[in-house]
Amino acid sequence: MEPLFATVSSKGQIVIPARLRESLGIEAGTRVRFREEAGELVLSPVTEQAARHILDELCGMTAGGYSMADDLARERNAEDERPGW
């Protein structure tokens, strides 16, 4: 695909070329995600599928990590084992 260009307005707004909007299913009201990648700005439509992917990535970040729920369970078990409770 040949490069497409847009000009940033004084308010920081741009118009996404129609050809890209159509091919990516971007229409009025579509949420988009911005990220910087290797010094470039990447814009992605946030579709239901993309949102699930983002959530999957976020959930995976905590796998095997520290769990406050485990600490709470240990504290409650220790309280249950104290005499007089």
PyMOL Python script that loads the backbone (N, CA, C, O; Angstrom):
from pymol import cmd

cmd.read_pdbstr("""\
ATOM      1  N   MET A   1       0.853  -1.168   0.000  1.00  0.00           N
ATOM      2  CA  MET A   1       0.000   0.000   0.000  1.00  0.00           C
ATOM      3  C   MET A   1       0.902   1.236   0.000  1.00  0.00           C
ATOM      4  O   MET A   1       1.891   1.305   0.731  1.00  0.00           O
ATOM      5  N   GLU A   2       0.551   2.171  -0.805  1.00  0.00           N
ATOM      6  CA  GLU A   2       1.324   3.418  -0.861  1.00  0.00           C
ATOM      7  C   GLU A   2       1.069   4.244   0.388  1.00  0.00           C
ATOM      8  O   GLU A   2      -0.012   4.166   0.971  1.00  0.00           O
ATOM      9  N   PRO A   3       2.056   5.038   0.807  1.00  0.00           N
ATOM     10  CA  PRO A   3       1.866   5.859   2.012  1.00  0.00           C
ATOM     11  C   PRO A   3       0.751   6.881   1.824  1.00  0.00           C
ATOM     12  O   PRO A   3       0.574   7.437   0.740  1.00  0.00           O
ATOM     13  N   LEU A   4       0.012   7.114   2.887  1.00  0.00           N
ATOM     14  CA  LEU A   4      -1.038   8.130   2.901  1.00  0.00           C
ATOM     15  C   LEU A   4      -0.632   9.186   3.920  1.00  0.00           C
ATOM     16  O   LEU A   4       0.026   8.867   4.910  1.00  0.00           O
ATOM     17  N   PHE A   5      -1.013  10.427   3.693  1.00  0.00           N
ATOM     18  CA  PHE A   5      -0.598  11.520   4.564  1.00  0.00           C
ATOM     19  C   PHE A   5      -1.806  12.306   5.053  1.00  0.00           C
ATOM     20  O   PHE A   5      -2.845  12.362   4.395  1.00  0.00           O
ATOM     21  N   ALA A   6      -1.641  12.908   6.221  1.00  0.00           N
ATOM     22  CA  ALA A   6      -2.648  13.809   6.788  1.00  0.00           C
ATOM     23  C   ALA A   6      -1.887  14.916   7.500  1.00  0.00           C
ATOM     24  O   ALA A   6      -0.709  14.758   7.823  1.00  0.00           O
ATOM     25  N   THR A   7      -2.550  16.023   7.741  1.00  0.00           N
ATOM     26  CA  THR A   7      -1.941  17.150   8.439  1.00  0.00           C
ATOM     27  C   THR A   7      -2.598  17.288   9.799  1.00  0.00           C
ATOM     28  O   THR A   7      -3.821  17.209   9.916  1.00  0.00           O
ATOM     29  N   VAL A   8      -1.791  17.494  10.823  1.00  0.00           N
ATOM     30  CA  VAL A   8      -2.298  17.667  12.177  1.00  0.00           C
ATOM     31  C   VAL A   8      -2.795  19.100  12.334  1.00  0.00           C
ATOM     32  O   VAL A   8      -2.089  20.048  11.990  1.00  0.00           O
ATOM     33  N   SER A   9      -4.016  19.255  12.855  1.00  0.00           N
ATOM     34  CA  SER A   9      -4.586  20.593  13.060  1.00  0.00           C
ATOM     35  C   SER A   9      -3.968  21.231  14.307  1.00  0.00           C
ATOM     36  O   SER A   9      -3.215  20.586  15.037  1.00  0.00           O
ATOM     37  N   SER A  10      -4.292  22.491  14.540  1.00  0.00           N
ATOM     38  CA  SER A  10      -3.781  23.188  15.723  1.00  0.00           C
ATOM     39  C   SER A  10      -4.312  22.564  17.015  1.00  0.00           C
ATOM     40  O   SER A  10      -3.732  22.766  18.082  1.00  0.00           O
ATOM     41  N   LYS A  11      -5.404  21.813  16.928  1.00  0.00           N
ATOM     42  CA  LYS A  11      -5.972  21.121  18.090  1.00  0.00           C
ATOM     43  C   LYS A  11      -5.461  19.686  18.224  1.00  0.00           C
ATOM     44  O   LYS A  11      -5.926  18.941  19.086  1.00  0.00           O
ATOM     45  N   GLY A  12      -4.512  19.297  17.379  1.00  0.00           N
ATOM     46  CA  GLY A  12      -3.965  17.941  17.433  1.00  0.00           C
ATOM     47  C   GLY A  12      -4.828  16.913  16.735  1.00  0.00           C
ATOM     48  O   GLY A  12      -4.649  15.715  16.957  1.00  0.00           O
ATOM     49  N   GLN A  13      -5.746  17.334  15.908  1.00  0.00           N
ATOM     50  CA  GLN A  13      -6.652  16.411  15.227  1.00  0.00           C
ATOM     51  C   GLN A  13      -6.113  16.046  13.847  1.00  0.00           C
ATOM     52  O   GLN A  13      -5.422  16.836  13.203  1.00  0.00           O
ATOM     53  N   ILE A  14      -6.443  14.837  13.412  1.00  0.00           N
ATOM     54  CA  ILE A  14      -6.124  14.398  12.053  1.00  0.00           C
ATOM     55  C   ILE A  14      -7.354  13.723  11.460  1.00  0.00           C
ATOM     56  O   ILE A  14      -8.252  13.291  12.183  1.00  0.00           O
ATOM     57  N   VAL A  15      -7.380  13.641  10.148  1.00  0.00           N
ATOM     58  CA  VAL A  15      -8.436  12.903   9.463  1.00  0.00           C
ATOM     59  C   VAL A  15      -7.814  11.623   8.934  1.00  0.00           C
ATOM     60  O   VAL A  15      -6.841  11.662   8.181  1.00  0.00           O
ATOM     61  N   ILE A  16      -8.374  10.493   9.327  1.00  0.00           N
ATOM     62  CA  ILE A  16      -7.894   9.199   8.824  1.00  0.00           C
ATOM     63  C   ILE A  16      -8.436   9.051   7.412  1.00  0.00           C
ATOM     64  O   ILE A  16      -9.644   9.163   7.203  1.00  0.00           O
ATOM     65  N   PRO A  17      -7.567   8.801   6.441  1.00  0.00           N
ATOM     66  CA  PRO A  17      -8.039   8.667   5.065  1.00  0.00           C
ATOM     67  C   PRO A  17      -9.148   7.617   4.936  1.00  0.00           C
ATOM     68  O   PRO A  17      -9.113   6.571   5.583  1.00  0.00           O
ATOM     69  N   ALA A  18     -10.131   7.925   4.086  1.00  0.00           N
ATOM     70  CA  ALA A  18     -11.311   7.070   3.919  1.00  0.00           C
ATOM     71  C   ALA A  18     -10.941   5.630   3.597  1.00  0.00           C
ATOM     72  O   ALA A  18     -11.554   4.701   4.121  1.00  0.00           O
ATOM     73  N   ARG A  19      -9.956   5.440   2.748  1.00  0.00           N
ATOM     74  CA  ARG A  19      -9.569   4.079   2.356  1.00  0.00           C
ATOM     75  C   ARG A  19      -9.145   3.261   3.582  1.00  0.00           C
ATOM     76  O   ARG A  19      -9.487   2.083   3.689  1.00  0.00           O
ATOM     77  N   LEU A  20      -8.405   3.879   4.502  1.00  0.00           N
ATOM     78  CA  LEU A  20      -7.983   3.171   5.707  1.00  0.00           C
ATOM     79  C   LEU A  20      -9.160   2.936   6.653  1.00  0.00           C
ATOM     80  O   LEU A  20      -9.284   1.859   7.238  1.00  0.00           O
ATOM     81  N   ARG A  21     -10.019   3.936   6.802  1.00  0.00           N
ATOM     82  CA  ARG A  21     -11.195   3.769   7.665  1.00  0.00           C
ATOM     83  C   ARG A  21     -12.053   2.604   7.180  1.00  0.00           C
ATOM     84  O   ARG A  21     -12.514   1.786   7.975  1.00  0.00           O
ATOM     85  N   GLU A  22     -12.258   2.541   5.884  1.00  0.00           N
ATOM     86  CA  GLU A  22     -13.097   1.469   5.326  1.00  0.00           C
ATOM     87  C   GLU A  22     -12.447   0.104   5.512  1.00  0.00           C
ATOM     88  O   GLU A  22     -13.113  -0.848   5.917  1.00  0.00           O
ATOM     89  N   SER A  23     -11.162   0.001   5.221  1.00  0.00           N
ATOM     90  CA  SER A  23     -10.508  -1.309   5.297  1.00  0.00           C
ATOM     91  C   SER A  23     -10.370  -1.804   6.732  1.00  0.00           C
ATOM     92  O   SER A  23     -10.315  -3.011   6.966  1.00  0.00           O
ATOM     93  N   LEU A  24     -10.314  -0.871   7.707  1.00  0.00           N
ATOM     94  CA  LEU A  24     -10.164  -1.263   9.111  1.00  0.00           C
ATOM     95  C   LEU A  24     -11.478  -1.244   9.883  1.00  0.00           C
ATOM     96  O   LEU A  24     -11.508  -1.564  11.071  1.00  0.00           O
ATOM     97  N   GLY A  25     -12.565  -0.870   9.209  1.00  0.00           N
ATOM     98  CA  GLY A  25     -13.872  -0.853   9.854  1.00  0.00           C
ATOM     99  C   GLY A  25     -14.023   0.274  10.864  1.00  0.00           C
ATOM    100  O   GLY A  25     -14.788   0.154  11.821  1.00  0.00           O
ATOM    101  N   ILE A  26     -13.295   1.370  10.657  1.00  0.00           N
ATOM    102  CA  ILE A  26     -13.395   2.513  11.560  1.00  0.00           C
ATOM    103  C   ILE A  26     -14.511   3.416  11.075  1.00  0.00           C
ATOM    104  O   ILE A  26     -14.500   3.880   9.935  1.00  0.00           O
ATOM    105  N   GLU A  27     -15.478   3.662  11.953  1.00  0.00           N
ATOM    106  CA  GLU A  27     -16.576   4.570  11.617  1.00  0.00           C
ATOM    107  C   GLU A  27     -16.798   5.506  12.791  1.00  0.00           C
ATOM    108  O   GLU A  27     -16.155   5.362  13.831  1.00  0.00           O
ATOM    109  N   ALA A  28     -17.690   6.448  12.637  1.00  0.00           N
ATOM    110  CA  ALA A  28     -17.956   7.408  13.710  1.00  0.00           C
ATOM    111  C   ALA A  28     -18.268   6.661  14.997  1.00  0.00           C
ATOM    112  O   ALA A  28     -19.097   5.751  15.000  1.00  0.00           O
ATOM    113  N   GLY A  29     -17.621   7.031  16.077  1.00  0.00           N
ATOM    114  CA  GLY A  29     -17.833   6.397  17.372  1.00  0.00           C
ATOM    115  C   GLY A  29     -16.890   5.254  17.677  1.00  0.00           C
ATOM    116  O   GLY A  29     -16.877   4.762  18.805  1.00  0.00           O
ATOM    117  N   THR A  30     -16.091   4.807  16.698  1.00  0.00           N
ATOM    118  CA  THR A  30     -15.144   3.722  16.940  1.00  0.00           C
ATOM    119  C   THR A  30     -14.031   4.227  17.855  1.00  0.00           C
ATOM    120  O   THR A  30     -13.431   5.270  17.595  1.00  0.00           O
ATOM    121  N   ARG A  31     -13.760   3.483  18.925  1.00  0.00           N
ATOM    122  CA  ARG A  31     -12.634   3.838  19.801  1.00  0.00           C
ATOM    123  C   ARG A  31     -11.354   3.374  19.139  1.00  0.00           C
ATOM    124  O   ARG A  31     -11.322   2.337  18.478  1.00  0.00           O
ATOM    125  N   VAL A  32     -10.300   4.151  19.323  1.00  0.00           N
ATOM    126  CA  VAL A  32      -8.996   3.779  18.778  1.00  0.00           C
ATOM    127  C   VAL A  32      -7.965   3.790  19.899  1.00  0.00           C
ATOM    128  O   VAL A  32      -8.119   4.482  20.905  1.00  0.00           O
ATOM    129  N   ARG A  33      -6.926   3.019  19.700  1.00  0.00           N
ATOM    130  CA  ARG A  33      -5.837   2.895  20.675  1.00  0.00           C
ATOM    131  C   ARG A  33      -4.577   3.455  20.034  1.00  0.00           C
ATOM    132  O   ARG A  33      -4.268   3.146  18.883  1.00  0.00           O
ATOM    133  N   PHE A  34      -3.849   4.280  20.783  1.00  0.00           N
ATOM    134  CA  PHE A  34      -2.576   4.820  20.324  1.00  0.00           C
ATOM    135  C   PHE A  34      -1.454   4.204  21.136  1.00  0.00           C
ATOM    136  O   PHE A  34      -1.589   4.015  22.345  1.00  0.00           O
ATOM    137  N   ARG A  35      -0.353   3.894  20.483  1.00  0.00           N
ATOM    138  CA  ARG A  35       0.842   3.460  21.203  1.00  0.00           C
ATOM    139  C   ARG A  35       2.065   3.874  20.396  1.00  0.00           C
ATOM    140  O   ARG A  35       2.006   4.032  19.177  1.00  0.00           O
ATOM    141  N   GLU A  36       3.153   4.043  21.094  1.00  0.00           N
ATOM    142  CA  GLU A  36       4.413   4.364  20.428  1.00  0.00           C
ATOM    143  C   GLU A  36       5.197   3.078  20.278  1.00  0.00           C
ATOM    144  O   GLU A  36       5.347   2.312  21.231  1.00  0.00           O
ATOM    145  N   GLU A  37       5.690   2.850  19.091  1.00  0.00           N
ATOM    146  CA  GLU A  37       6.424   1.624  18.809  1.00  0.00           C
ATOM    147  C   GLU A  37       7.638   1.974  17.965  1.00  0.00           C
ATOM    148  O   GLU A  37       7.500   2.375  16.809  1.00  0.00           O
ATOM    149  N   ALA A  38       8.812   1.826  18.532  1.00  0.00           N
ATOM    150  CA  ALA A  38      10.066   2.108  17.831  1.00  0.00           C
ATOM    151  C   ALA A  38      10.063   3.517  17.231  1.00  0.00           C
ATOM    152  O   ALA A  38      10.475   3.722  16.090  1.00  0.00           O
ATOM    153  N   GLY A  39       9.588   4.483  18.025  1.00  0.00           N
ATOM    154  CA  GLY A  39       9.594   5.868  17.582  1.00  0.00           C
ATOM    155  C   GLY A  39       8.499   6.235  16.600  1.00  0.00           C
ATOM    156  O   GLY A  39       8.515   7.332  16.042  1.00  0.00           O
ATOM    157  N   GLU A  40       7.547   5.337  16.378  1.00  0.00           N
ATOM    158  CA  GLU A  40       6.433   5.620  15.474  1.00  0.00           C
ATOM    159  C   GLU A  40       5.117   5.536  16.242  1.00  0.00           C
ATOM    160  O   GLU A  40       5.006   4.811  17.230  1.00  0.00           O
ATOM    161  N   LEU A  41       4.135   6.279  15.779  1.00  0.00           N
ATOM    162  CA  LEU A  41       2.809   6.263  16.368  1.00  0.00           C
ATOM    163  C   LEU A  41       1.983   5.197  15.655  1.00  0.00           C
ATOM    164  O   LEU A  41       1.868   5.201  14.429  1.00  0.00           O
ATOM    165  N   VAL A  42       1.408   4.282  16.440  1.00  0.00           N
ATOM    166  CA  VAL A  42       0.576   3.220  15.876  1.00  0.00           C
ATOM    167  C   VAL A  42      -0.841   3.418  16.390  1.00  0.00           C
ATOM    168  O   VAL A  42      -1.061   3.521  17.597  1.00  0.00           O
ATOM    169  N   LEU A  43      -1.790   3.470  15.485  1.00  0.00           N
ATOM    170  CA  LEU A  43      -3.200   3.646  15.817  1.00  0.00           C
ATOM    171  C   LEU A  43      -3.922   2.364  15.438  1.00  0.00           C
ATOM    172  O   LEU A  43      -3.759   1.865  14.325  1.00  0.00           O
ATOM    173  N   SER A  44      -4.720   1.826  16.356  1.00  0.00           N
ATOM    174  CA  SER A  44      -5.470   0.593  16.091  1.00  0.00           C
ATOM    175  C   SER A  44      -6.913   0.782  16.526  1.00  0.00           C
ATOM    176  O   SER A  44      -7.170   1.350  17.587  1.00  0.00           O
ATOM    177  N   PRO A  45      -7.862   0.309  15.717  1.00  0.00           N
ATOM    178  CA  PRO A  45      -9.254   0.361  16.163  1.00  0.00           C
ATOM    179  C   PRO A  45      -9.448  -0.619  17.315  1.00  0.00           C
ATOM    180  O   PRO A  45      -8.867  -1.705  17.318  1.00  0.00           O
ATOM    181  N   VAL A  46     -10.260  -0.235  18.287  1.00  0.00           N
ATOM    182  CA  VAL A  46     -10.543  -1.109  19.422  1.00  0.00           C
ATOM    183  C   VAL A  46     -11.859  -1.819  19.140  1.00  0.00           C
ATOM    184  O   VAL A  46     -12.937  -1.336  19.486  1.00  0.00           O
ATOM    185  N   THR A  47     -11.741  -2.969  18.507  1.00  0.00           N
ATOM    186  CA  THR A  47     -12.900  -3.806  18.238  1.00  0.00           C
ATOM    187  C   THR A  47     -13.089  -4.742  19.430  1.00  0.00           C
ATOM    188  O   THR A  47     -12.237  -4.783  20.319  1.00  0.00           O
ATOM    189  N   GLU A  48     -14.165  -5.476  19.464  1.00  0.00           N
ATOM    190  CA  GLU A  48     -14.387  -6.424  20.552  1.00  0.00           C
ATOM    191  C   GLU A  48     -13.249  -7.434  20.613  1.00  0.00           C
ATOM    192  O   GLU A  48     -12.780  -7.781  21.697  1.00  0.00           O
ATOM    193  N   GLN A  49     -12.807  -7.904  19.457  1.00  0.00           N
ATOM    194  CA  GLN A  49     -11.711  -8.875  19.401  1.00  0.00           C
ATOM    195  C   GLN A  49     -10.419  -8.249  19.910  1.00  0.00           C
ATOM    196  O   GLN A  49      -9.680  -8.883  20.664  1.00  0.00           O
ATOM    197  N   ALA A  50     -10.141  -7.010  19.506  1.00  0.00           N
ATOM    198  CA  ALA A  50      -8.928  -6.335  19.958  1.00  0.00           C
ATOM    199  C   ALA A  50      -8.985  -6.084  21.461  1.00  0.00           C
ATOM    200  O   ALA A  50      -7.971  -6.213  22.148  1.00  0.00           O
ATOM    201  N   ALA A  51     -10.152  -5.731  21.976  1.00  0.00           N
ATOM    202  CA  ALA A  51     -10.301  -5.487  23.412  1.00  0.00           C
ATOM    203  C   ALA A  51     -10.022  -6.766  24.193  1.00  0.00           C
ATOM    204  O   ALA A  51      -9.368  -6.722  25.236  1.00  0.00           O
ATOM    205  N   ARG A  52     -10.513  -7.908  23.699  1.00  0.00           N
ATOM    206  CA  ARG A  52     -10.230  -9.189  24.368  1.00  0.00           C
ATOM    207  C   ARG A  52      -8.739  -9.476  24.374  1.00  0.00           C
ATOM    208  O   ARG A  52      -8.198  -9.949  25.374  1.00  0.00           O
ATOM    209  N   HIS A  53      -8.069  -9.189  23.257  1.00  0.00           N
ATOM    210  CA  HIS A  53      -6.630  -9.426  23.159  1.00  0.00           C
ATOM    211  C   HIS A  53      -5.886  -8.567  24.186  1.00  0.00           C
ATOM    212  O   HIS A  53      -4.975  -9.050  24.858  1.00  0.00           O
ATOM    213  N   ILE A  54      -6.273  -7.301  24.304  1.00  0.00           N
ATOM    214  CA  ILE A  54      -5.642  -6.407  25.271  1.00  0.00           C
ATOM    215  C   ILE A  54      -5.849  -6.942  26.687  1.00  0.00           C
ATOM    216  O   ILE A  54      -4.913  -6.958  27.487  1.00  0.00           O
ATOM    217  N   LEU A  55      -7.075  -7.380  27.001  1.00  0.00           N
ATOM    218  CA  LEU A  55      -7.350  -7.931  28.327  1.00  0.00           C
ATOM    219  C   LEU A  55      -6.544  -9.193  28.583  1.00  0.00           C
ATOM    220  O   LEU A  55      -6.048  -9.397  29.691  1.00  0.00           O
ATOM    221  N   ASP A  56      -6.407 -10.042  27.570  1.00  0.00           N
ATOM    222  CA  ASP A  56      -5.600 -11.251  27.716  1.00  0.00           C
ATOM    223  C   ASP A  56      -4.153 -10.899  28.025  1.00  0.00           C
ATOM    224  O   ASP A  56      -3.523 -11.541  28.864  1.00  0.00           O
ATOM    225  N   GLU A  57      -3.618  -9.873  27.346  1.00  0.00           N
ATOM    226  CA  GLU A  57      -2.248  -9.439  27.604  1.00  0.00           C
ATOM    227  C   GLU A  57      -2.101  -8.942  29.038  1.00  0.00           C
ATOM    228  O   GLU A  57      -1.133  -9.277  29.720  1.00  0.00           O
ATOM    229  N   LEU A  58      -3.065  -8.143  29.492  1.00  0.00           N
ATOM    230  CA  LEU A  58      -2.999  -7.598  30.841  1.00  0.00           C
ATOM    231  C   LEU A  58      -3.111  -8.693  31.892  1.00  0.00           C
ATOM    232  O   LEU A  58      -2.400  -8.661  32.897  1.00  0.00           O
ATOM    233  N   CYS A  59      -3.989  -9.657  31.675  1.00  0.00           N
ATOM    234  CA  CYS A  59      -4.150 -10.748  32.636  1.00  0.00           C
ATOM    235  C   CYS A  59      -2.874 -11.577  32.714  1.00  0.00           C
ATOM    236  O   CYS A  59      -2.496 -12.034  33.793  1.00  0.00           O
ATOM    237  N   GLY A  60      -2.224 -11.770  31.603  1.00  0.00           N
ATOM    238  CA  GLY A  60      -0.988 -12.544  31.580  1.00  0.00           C
ATOM    239  C   GLY A  60       0.153 -11.868  32.307  1.00  0.00           C
ATOM    240  O   GLY A  60       1.103 -12.536  32.715  1.00  0.00           O
ATOM    241  N   MET A  61       0.083 -10.556  32.478  1.00  0.00           N
ATOM    242  CA  MET A  61       1.163  -9.823  33.131  1.00  0.00           C
ATOM    243  C   MET A  61       1.274 -10.177  34.608  1.00  0.00           C
ATOM    244  O   MET A  61       2.350 -10.052  35.192  1.00  0.00           O
ATOM    245  N   THR A  62       0.186 -10.612  35.213  1.00  0.00           N
ATOM    246  CA  THR A  62       0.198 -10.895  36.644  1.00  0.00           C
ATOM    247  C   THR A  62       0.338 -12.383  36.952  1.00  0.00           C
ATOM    248  O   THR A  62       0.392 -12.765  38.121  1.00  0.00           O
ATOM    249  N   ALA A  63       0.395 -13.214  35.939  1.00  0.00           N
ATOM    250  CA  ALA A  63       0.474 -14.656  36.164  1.00  0.00           C
ATOM    251  C   ALA A  63       1.729 -14.996  36.958  1.00  0.00           C
ATOM    252  O   ALA A  63       2.835 -14.572  36.621  1.00  0.00           O
ATOM    253  N   GLY A  64       1.529 -15.769  38.019  1.00  0.00           N
ATOM    254  CA  GLY A  64       2.662 -16.217  38.812  1.00  0.00           C
ATOM    255  C   GLY A  64       3.252 -15.151  39.713  1.00  0.00           C
ATOM    256  O   GLY A  64       4.272 -15.390  40.359  1.00  0.00           O
ATOM    257  N   GLY A  65       2.646 -14.002  39.772  1.00  0.00           N
ATOM    258  CA  GLY A  65       3.171 -12.914  40.587  1.00  0.00           C
ATOM    259  C   GLY A  65       2.600 -12.920  41.986  1.00  0.00           C
ATOM    260  O   GLY A  65       1.970 -13.886  42.416  1.00  0.00           O
ATOM    261  N   TYR A  66       2.826 -11.840  42.680  1.00  0.00           N
ATOM    262  CA  TYR A  66       2.368 -11.655  44.052  1.00  0.00           C
ATOM    263  C   TYR A  66       0.853 -11.624  44.105  1.00  0.00           C
ATOM    264  O   TYR A  66       0.215 -10.993  43.262  1.00  0.00           O
ATOM    265  N   SER A  67       0.272 -12.294  45.083  1.00  0.00           N
ATOM    266  CA  SER A  67      -1.179 -12.338  45.220  1.00  0.00           C
ATOM    267  C   SER A  67      -1.596 -11.874  46.605  1.00  0.00           C
ATOM    268  O   SER A  67      -1.293 -12.523  47.605  1.00  0.00           O
ATOM    269  N   MET A  68      -2.296 -10.743  46.656  1.00  0.00           N
ATOM    270  CA  MET A  68      -2.821 -10.258  47.933  1.00  0.00           C
ATOM    271  C   MET A  68      -3.910 -11.191  48.444  1.00  0.00           C
ATOM    272  O   MET A  68      -4.098 -11.308  49.655  1.00  0.00           O
ATOM    273  N   ALA A  69      -4.624 -11.852  47.554  1.00  0.00           N
ATOM    274  CA  ALA A  69      -5.667 -12.790  47.969  1.00  0.00           C
ATOM    275  C   ALA A  69      -5.051 -13.955  48.740  1.00  0.00           C
ATOM    276  O   ALA A  69      -5.620 -14.416  49.730  1.00  0.00           O
ATOM    277  N   ASP A  70      -3.887 -14.432  48.288  1.00  0.00           N
ATOM    278  CA  ASP A  70      -3.205 -15.513  49.012  1.00  0.00           C
ATOM    279  C   ASP A  70      -2.804 -15.061  50.412  1.00  0.00           C
ATOM    280  O   ASP A  70      -2.948 -15.814  51.375  1.00  0.00           O
ATOM    281  N   ASP A  71      -2.298 -13.821  50.527  1.00  0.00           N
ATOM    282  CA  ASP A  71      -1.928 -13.276  51.843  1.00  0.00           C
ATOM    283  C   ASP A  71      -3.137 -13.216  52.762  1.00  0.00           C
ATOM    284  O   ASP A  71      -3.056 -13.600  53.929  1.00  0.00           O
ATOM    285  N   LEU A  72      -4.257 -12.735  52.240  1.00  0.00           N
ATOM    286  CA  LEU A  72      -5.476 -12.627  53.034  1.00  0.00           C
ATOM    287  C   LEU A  72      -5.935 -14.011  53.510  1.00  0.00           C
ATOM    288  O   LEU A  72      -6.316 -14.176  54.669  1.00  0.00           O
ATOM    289  N   ALA A  73      -5.896 -14.986  52.627  1.00  0.00           N
ATOM    290  CA  ALA A  73      -6.296 -16.350  53.002  1.00  0.00           C
ATOM    291  C   ALA A  73      -5.389 -16.893  54.101  1.00  0.00           C
ATOM    292  O   ALA A  73      -5.870 -17.531  55.037  1.00  0.00           O
ATOM    293  N   ARG A  74      -4.069 -16.645  53.998  1.00  0.00           N
ATOM    294  CA  ARG A  74      -3.135 -17.105  55.036  1.00  0.00           C
ATOM    295  C   ARG A  74      -3.439 -16.430  56.374  1.00  0.00           C
ATOM    296  O   ARG A  74      -3.430 -17.086  57.415  1.00  0.00           O
ATOM    297  N   GLU A  75      -3.707 -15.123  56.348  1.00  0.00           N
ATOM    298  CA  GLU A  75      -4.026 -14.399  57.580  1.00  0.00           C
ATOM    299  C   GLU A  75      -5.296 -14.950  58.221  1.00  0.00           C
ATOM    300  O   GLU A  75      -5.343 -15.152  59.435  1.00  0.00           O
ATOM    301  N   ARG A  76      -6.306 -15.189  57.427  1.00  0.00           N
ATOM    302  CA  ARG A  76      -7.571 -15.705  57.983  1.00  0.00           C
ATOM    303  C   ARG A  76      -7.403 -17.116  58.539  1.00  0.00           C
ATOM    304  O   ARG A  76      -7.980 -17.452  59.573  1.00  0.00           O
ATOM    305  N   ASN A  77      -6.616 -17.937  57.854  1.00  0.00           N
ATOM    306  CA  ASN A  77      -6.365 -19.285  58.359  1.00  0.00           C
ATOM    307  C   ASN A  77      -5.601 -19.215  59.688  1.00  0.00           C
ATOM    308  O   ASN A  77      -5.884 -19.979  60.611  1.00  0.00           O
ATOM    309  N   ALA A  78      -4.643 -18.305  59.777  1.00  0.00           N
ATOM    310  CA  ALA A  78      -3.871 -18.157  61.026  1.00  0.00           C
ATOM    311  C   ALA A  78      -4.795 -17.696  62.152  1.00  0.00           C
ATOM    312  O   ALA A  78      -4.661 -18.162  63.283  1.00  0.00           O
ATOM    313  N   GLU A  79      -5.729 -16.789  61.861  1.00  0.00           N
ATOM    314  CA  GLU A  79      -6.681 -16.314  62.878  1.00  0.00           C
ATOM    315  C   GLU A  79      -7.578 -17.465  63.340  1.00  0.00           C
ATOM    316  O   GLU A  79      -7.872 -17.580  64.530  1.00  0.00           O
ATOM    317  N   ASP A  80      -8.011 -18.309  62.416  1.00  0.00           N
ATOM    318  CA  ASP A  80      -8.879 -19.437  62.762  1.00  0.00           C
ATOM    319  C   ASP A  80      -8.176 -20.439  63.682  1.00  0.00           C
ATOM    320  O   ASP A  80      -8.822 -21.119  64.479  1.00  0.00           O
ATOM    321  N   GLU A  81      -6.853 -20.525  63.565  1.00  0.00           N
ATOM    322  CA  GLU A  81      -6.090 -21.500  64.354  1.00  0.00           C
ATOM    323  C   GLU A  81      -5.712 -20.974  65.720  1.00  0.00           C
ATOM    324  O   GLU A  81      -5.231 -21.746  66.550  1.00  0.00           O
ATOM    325  N   ARG A  82      -5.910 -19.670  65.998  1.00  0.00           N
ATOM    326  CA  ARG A  82      -5.566 -19.103  67.303  1.00  0.00           C
ATOM    327  C   ARG A  82      -6.546 -19.608  68.355  1.00  0.00           C
ATOM    328  O   ARG A  82      -7.741 -19.731  68.087  1.00  0.00           O
ATOM    329  N   PRO A  83      -6.041 -19.900  69.547  1.00  0.00           N
ATOM    330  CA  PRO A  83      -6.931 -20.330  70.625  1.00  0.00           C
ATOM    331  C   PRO A  83      -7.862 -19.196  71.027  1.00  0.00           C
ATOM    332  O   PRO A  83      -7.454 -18.035  71.058  1.00  0.00           O
ATOM    333  N   GLY A  84      -9.075 -19.519  71.326  1.00  0.00           N
ATOM    334  CA  GLY A  84     -10.027 -18.536  71.804  1.00  0.00           C
ATOM    335  C   GLY A  84     -10.788 -17.812  70.690  1.00  0.00           C
ATOM    336  O   GLY A  84     -11.582 -16.918  70.983  1.00  0.00           O
ATOM    337  N   TRP A  85     -10.582 -18.152  69.494  1.00  0.00           N
ATOM    338  CA  TRP A  85     -11.322 -17.498  68.392  1.00  0.00           C
ATOM    339  C   TRP A  85     -12.532 -18.271  68.043  1.00  0.00           C
ATOM    340  O   TRP A  85     -13.277 -17.880  67.145  1.00  0.00           O
TER     341      TRP A  85
END
""", "prot")
cmd.dss("prot")
cmd.show_as("cartoon", "prot")
cmd.util.cbc("prot")
cmd.orient("prot")
